[in-house]
Amino acid sequence: MAVVHEVSYNRFKVKLLHRKVFVVTDPLEGAWKPGQIAAMDALHNWALGFAELNQHMSDWMGLPTSDANALGQIVWAAQQNQPLSPAKLARRIGMTTGAATVLLNRLEAAHLIERSREQSDRRRVTLRPTPEARDKARSFTIASSEEIAATLRDIPDSQLLIAARVINRLTSAAHSANNRLSEMDQLKDLQ
């Protein structure tokens, strides 16, 4: 086990782990403003709704939930012209690279994805959905997105841009927290 030295100072906790200092505050201390609480509740409810939509996609595609989630990530990335590598997909779906490889083998055997090597770097493998997978995912999107699309069309663009900025800032904060936690895990492994 890693030895973590912890010192409290006012509302801050300072942790020293393998010569690295991590300052940790308790986010639950102090008063939360009504808008902050409402935003966190709304994001939580959206995450629950999105997870339920992912379950419906899983049923639609006839896949286990983890496979449908991975396929959804692969399709989305390909549509954005930013295909994923197996390692990046593993990070996105919270799997080890070994577990993701097994999952990708299932998707490939089902003819839902293809692995390809990029022209500029033949060592780099990218994941792309097959036309069949794209068509199935598109038909699910058409069937499932009517209410979401109608809601987005009903909200003024100026409000959507503000919401996008807030969500992007929260996403950046989540990435920072994930990176910090990963670094702490790696340092613990060095002990």
Salt bridges, closest charged atoms under 4 A:
GLU6 OE1 - LYS15 NZ 3.65
GLU29 OE1 - ARG11 NE 3.72
GLU52 OE2 - HIS56 NE2 3.97
ASP67 OD1 - ARG106 NH2 2.58
GLU108 OE1 - ARG115 NE 3.24
GLU118 OE2 - ARG128 NH2 3.20
ASP121 OD1 - ARG123 NE 3.07
GLU183 OE2 - LYS20 NZ 2.83
